[in-house]
Amino acid sequence: MKRTKEQILSAFGATLRAYRQEAGLSQEKLAAKAGLDRTYVGGAERGERNVALINIVRLAEALGVTPADLVSLSPPQET
């Protein structure tokens, strides 16, 4: 089944939010670490932004994960 743009963006946002929360960071702190604006991070988490590759890399580095982790569209499993 082919996913819609909205489904992909929503899944990315949920994955980003889960990794951010797992890292114990607010949107503001993550944005600062990634060199992005907080509203950009919030929009990405809500599935409102089609995040550029360079920003996926910045977010991943700020979270201490790989870009592949973020684009897997699967939030980390709780342990």
Buried (B, 14 or more C-beta within 10 A) or exposed (E): EEEEEEEBBBBBBBBBBBBBBBBEBEBEBBBBBBEBEBEBBBBBBEBBBEBEEEBBBBBBBBBEBEBEBBBBBEBBEEE
